[in-house]
């Protein structure tokens, strides 16, 4: 079975500061991991994905995430926050090649202060 | 290319009624998944269809059903609506059905049950 835990339902940073959003997963099979962003009243947009290639994954808008198997983590980072980064971020895991569903975390709302 | 489209955008129904939500995937995508996102939570998996066959089902009652058509579009049907069915219903498409493939989400249908 797969599941995702996102620590911190709300994170607030100042513009220009480091963004760190935490995601821990559990999976009985090699995981495939994703980060999505959701702006108010919109659907989810893919930021990046990990599918067993490089452990450091670069995504859109300057975001990146590092897969750490020993820590079962896939934290999302961005060196310098921008006001436009304010949104809700979801981590998701899928488990296998055989038509598996995505399990989403409960989300982290990022607030960026001027 | 057009992204995933969903209709209608908003819907208000009364308890006990039936509702049909529609989704058109990205051209060339064969898999469609449906998710329910209750306010303040992450998306919860309802169904996945691939090549017109149900490939996965989440923990939802039999009041929820879906189908996929030859053109890969999909419908989600919910019977005997309950207040708790009020949510944002998201459709996602992917090129294939396996968990390695990222899912692309539509803007969602906001269902309100009164």
HADDOCK unambig.tbl for C-alpha pairs under 7 A between the chains (distance, minus, plus):
assign (segid A and resid 32 and name CA) (segid B and resid 99 and name CA) 6.98 0.50 0.50
assign (segid A and resid 32 and name CA) (segid B and resid 100 and name CA) 6.13 0.50 0.50
assign (segid A and resid 42 and name CA) (segid B and resid 107 and name CA) 5.01 0.50 0.50
assign (segid A and resid 43 and name CA) (segid B and resid 105 and name CA) 5.79 0.50 0.50
assign (segid A and resid 43 and name CA) (segid B and resid 106 and name CA) 5.47 0.50 0.50
assign (segid A and resid 43 and name CA) (segid B and resid 107 and name CA) 4.04 0.50 0.50
assign (segid A and resid 43 and name CA) (segid B and resid 108 and name CA) 5.94 0.50 0.50
assign (segid A and resid 44 and name CA) (segid B and resid 105 and name CA) 5.55 0.50 0.50
assign (segid A and resid 45 and name CA) (segid B and resid 105 and name CA) 6.81 0.50 0.50
assign (segid A and resid 51 and name CA) (segid B and resid 100 and name CA) 6.25 0.50 0.50
assign (segid A and resid 94 and name CA) (segid B and resid 99 and name CA) 5.27 0.50 0.50
assign (segid A and resid 95 and name CA) (segid B and resid 99 and name CA) 6.24 0.50 0.50
assign (segid A and resid 96 and name CA) (segid B and resid 98 and name CA) 6.98 0.50 0.50
assign (segid A and resid 96 and name CA) (segid B and resid 99 and name CA) 5.48 0.50 0.50
assign (segid A and resid 97 and name CA) (segid B and resid 98 and name CA) 4.61 0.50 0.50
assign (segid A and resid 97 and name CA) (segid B and resid 99 and name CA) 5.25 0.50 0.50
assign (segid A and resid 97 and name CA) (segid B and resid 100 and name CA) 6.29 0.50 0.50
assign (segid A and resid 98 and name CA) (segid B and resid 98 and name CA) 5.21 0.50 0.50
assign (segid A and resid 98 and name CA) (segid B and resid 99 and name CA) 6.78 0.50 0.50
assign (segid A and resid 99 and name CA) (segid B and resid 55 and name CA) 6.40 0.50 0.50
assign (segid A and resid 99 and name CA) (segid B and resid 97 and name CA) 4.92 0.50 0.50
assign (segid A and resid 99 and name CA) (segid B and resid 98 and name CA) 4.26 0.50 0.50
assign (segid A and resid 99 and name CA) (segid B and resid 99 and name CA) 5.90 0.50 0.50
assign (segid A and resid 100 and name CA) (segid B and resid 98 and name CA) 6.08 0.50 0.50
assign (segid A and resid 100 and name CA) (segid B and resid 99 and name CA) 5.11 0.50 0.50
assign (segid A and resid 101 and name CA) (segid B and resid 45 and name CA) 6.87 0.50 0.50
assign (segid A and resid 101 and name CA) (segid B and resid 56 and name CA) 6.98 0.50 0.50
assign (segid A and resid 101 and name CA) (segid B and resid 99 and name CA) 6.66 0.50 0.50
assign (segid A and resid 102 and name CA) (segid B and resid 45 and name CA) 6.94 0.50 0.50
assign (segid A and resid 104 and name CA) (segid B and resid 42 and name CA) 5.72 0.50 0.50
assign (segid A and resid 104 and name CA) (segid B and resid 43 and name CA) 6.09 0.50 0.50
assign (segid A and resid 105 and name CA) (segid B and resid 42 and name CA) 5.69 0.50 0.50
assign (segid A and resid 106 and name CA) (segid B and resid 41 and name CA) 4.98 0.50 0.50
assign (segid A and resid 106 and name CA) (segid B and resid 42 and name CA) 4.34 0.50 0.50
assign (segid A and resid 107 and name CA) (segid B and resid 41 and name CA) 6.74 0.50 0.50
assign (segid A and resid 107 and name CA) (segid B and resid 42 and name CA) 5.83 0.50 0.50
